[in-house]
Amino acid sequence: MKFFYMEKWCKRAVILLFCCSVILIIVTIYYIHAAKTSWNYKIDTTRCKKKKGIVEKIYKGSDTRNGRILKYFKLNNGDRICILRKEDGIEEYPDITRKELKVIKEGEEITYLKDEKNKINNYNLCYQIEVNKKVYFLIKEMKNIEKINYILDIGMIIFLIILSITSIGCTIYFYRIADTKDMYIYDD
């Protein structure tokens, strides 16, 4: 096998390139997995229904794999909804302050878009909450941010795949052209 007859510096270079290739492949697979889990909660307006209800109970949020639940709401019409802040890509969305969240109180009537498919802990995700004729996190803005983050994810995956293939190609190339000890003629 050629590897055992290589010069010392060639062995080190090939080992280093091989390790970089393996690390890049692992990073690429991890990033693809992380991107796929963030795509699970895609906004689809065809599955959203506009509803009204009065807030009966408000619960504190919690952390999830895709972001943070800001608040859980139990409504008088039997709906259980939550606000998810996705933390991926460039922008976190919805961009809402704590002061704006405090506007939503128990006994307050709200209008919201309820996502019928996406659920977290038996609470449906909701978008475009309207309280006192003021609308928070418009669905149009959220879809635009989601689209930008999706494009960035795809771009990063393509970049990592190209980098991995290039690293593997360099490893093979340097292995093939590496100097071996028997290539030189020594005069004794």
BELFENCOR-V221760 format. One record per backbone hydrogen bond with DSSP energy under -0.5 kcal/mol. CO is the residue of the C=O (numbers start at 0). NH is the residue of the N-H. If there is no record, write none. Layout:
CO/NH  CO/NH
//
This chain:
0/3  1/4  2/5  4/180  6/10  7/11  8/12  9/13  10/14  11/15  12/16  13/17  14/18  15/19  16/20  17/21  18/22  19/23  20/24  21/25  22/26  23/27  24/28  25/29  26/30  27/31  28/32  29/33  30/34  31/35  32/36  33/37  34/38  36/39  37/40  38/41  39/41  41/43  43/46  44/47  46/115  48/113  50/111  52/109  53/75  54/106  56/73  58/71  61/68  65/86  66/63  67/69  67/84  69/60  70/82  71/58  72/80  73/55  73/56  74/77  78/74  79/123  80/72  81/83  81/125  82/69  82/70  83/85  84/67  85/87  85/92  92/85  93/95  96/100  97/101  99/102  100/103  102/104  104/107  107/54  108/131  109/52  110/129  111/50  111/113  112/114  112/126  113/48  113/115  116/118  117/124  119/122  122/119  123/81  124/114  126/112  128/130  128/135  129/110  130/133  133/130  135/128  136/127  137/141  138/142  139/143  140/144  141/145  142/146  143/147  144/148  145/149  146/150  147/151  148/152  149/153  150/154  151/155  152/156  153/157  154/158  155/159  156/160  157/161  158/162  159/163  160/164  161/165  162/166  163/167  164/168  165/169  166/170  167/171  168/172  169/173  170/174  171/175  172/176  173/177  178/6  179/182  180/183  183/185  185/187
//
